[in-house]
Amino acid sequence: MSNKKKPSQTFKMRADHTWRCKPGYTIFVADRGAVRFDFPKDWIIEHGPDAIKIVDMPPPDHTCSLSLSVFYLPVGVDWSELPVDQLLRDATSADTEHVLTRGDVHYEQRPDLELAWRESRFMDPEEQRPSYSRSCTARARNVQPLITLDYWPEDRDRLIPVWDEVLRTLRVGEYIKDPTRGPGY
């Protein structure tokens, strides 16, 4: 797998855009539609060298972090022998340091996308207290995003609906000519 390194830019959507999301959320589009999902509208996007992070408050006061890395897979390869649920299971089982528990891998096959996610509970080495992490990998049209939500136990009830909305609205490899205008342009 190769990860394209591109400079990150943020664009405002046009007033006449055709994107729609539920109240209280906003739309995130990476690389003209390589990955798209909705997240809470008051959260803050931070561009990093290897991932985009979306946090609920400005650091260092944030209580959670939603991270996205996008991998572009070689064209012409049949990836069916490496299903995303097995890929996620293997990747999340390899790291045992600080892990307290691991949940089951949840798999979903959509007509245009397959995805798998798993929750782990671990001991945060800096804070020395339990923390949660939900990781999702998906695949469509040779694009494979990795999405991770890290949060504290006391924020669980507030953040599980956010995770559910990210996964519900997740689209992969649905490119659009002008993301500032939305689908149909």
N, C-alpha and C positions, 0 to 999 in steps of 0.2 A: 504494500500500500504506500502511496505517496501522498504527502500533504502539501498542497500548493501554498506557497508563502506569498501573500499579496498584502500590500498596505491596506489597512482598515480605514474605511470612511463611513461617516454617518450622513444620511440624506433625509431630509424632511419630506413627508408625503405631500402631494399636491392637494389643494382643497377639494378638487373634483375626483379624488381617487375612488376606486371601486372596491377596495378592501373593506371587510366587515369583521368586527369582533364583538364579543359581549361587553356590556358596560363594565367599566373599571379596568379593562385590559387594553393593551395596545399590540400592534403587530410587529414582529421582528422578521426581517427577510435578509438572509445572507446570500451573497454572490448571485443576485438576480433570480433567486428562487431555488438555489441548491438546497437550502433549508429554510423553512418558514414555520413559525409558531407564535402563539399569543402569550403575553406575560403581563403582570400588573403594571398599569400605566404610570405609576409613580416610582417605579424601580429605575435604577441607573445602570447604563451600559458602560463597561470598561473594556477597552481594547488591549489585549495582551499579545505577546509574541507568538504564543502557541494556541491560545484560546480566547474567546470572548466571554467575559463574565458579566452577569447581570445581578446586581445586589439590591437589597431592599432599602438600604440607607448608605450614605457616604461612608467609606472606610475612615477610621477603624470601627465605626459604630454599627456596621452591618451585622445582622443576625443570621444571614443565609447567603448562599452564593449559587447561582445557576450558571453553569459553565457549558460552553459549546465548542467542540473541535470538529472540523469537517475534513473528511478524508475522501480523496478522489481515487477510485479504484481503476485499474487498467481496463480498457475497453476490450471486449472479445473474450473475457474469461468467464466461465460458468461458475458462479459463486454458490450454486445450490448445494455443493458438497460441504460448504462451510456455513451452515445456518446461523443466523444472528443469535439465537438462544444458546447454542453451544459455544459460540465465540464469546458471548458475555459470561457464561458460566465458567469457562476456562480462564478468562481474564480476571474475573473477580475472585476466583478460588486460589489463584497463585499468590496473592498477597495475604499473608496470615498475621503479620506484625500488627499489633494493636486491635485486631478484629475481635469483637466480643460475640457477635452473632451474624448470620447471613440468612436472609429470607429466600423463599423460592424464586426461581426465575419465571417471570410472567411473559408469555409469548402471545403476540397478536399478528395475524395475517390479514392484511387488507388487500383489496384488489390491486392497489398500486404501490404497496409498501409492506415490508415485514419489520416488526420491531420486537425487542425484548428488553425488559427492565428487571432490576433487582435492588432490594434495599439491604444495606449492611449497617450494623451498629458497631462502632469502634471507640476506642479510647483516644481522644484527641491528645497528641503528645505535647502540644504547647499549653493548652488549657488544663490538662490533666482531669478531664471529665468526659463522660460519654457524649457521643455525637452520632448523628445519622447521615447516611449518604445513599441517595438513590441514583443509580446509573442506568442509562438507556442507550442501546445502540440500535440503529435502524438501517435499512438499506433499500434503495430504489434507484434505478437508472445509473448505476455505478457511482453513486454518492452514498457515503456511510458516515453519518454524524454520530458523535458521542456526546450525550447530554448528561450532566451530573448536577444534582441538587444536594448541597451540604447544608445541614441545619442542626440546631440544638433541640433536645427533647421537649422543652417547654414551648417551642414554636410549631410543634408537629400539627396541631389542629388547624392552625392558620395556613400552613404550607402544603399540606396534602392536597387541598383543592387547587392550589397553584400548579402542582405537579400534574394533577389529573387534566387540567386545562392545557398545559403544554403538550401532553401526549395526545389529547383529543384533537388539537388543532395542528399537530405536526404534519408537515408535507415535505417531501424530499424529492429533489430532482424535477420540480415543476417550474421550469424557467419561464421568465416573462421578459419581454423586450424593455419595458420601463416600470420597474418596481415602485416608483414614486406615484404611478397612476393606478397600478393594480392589474388584476386579471382582465383579459379582454383587450388589452392594448398592445 
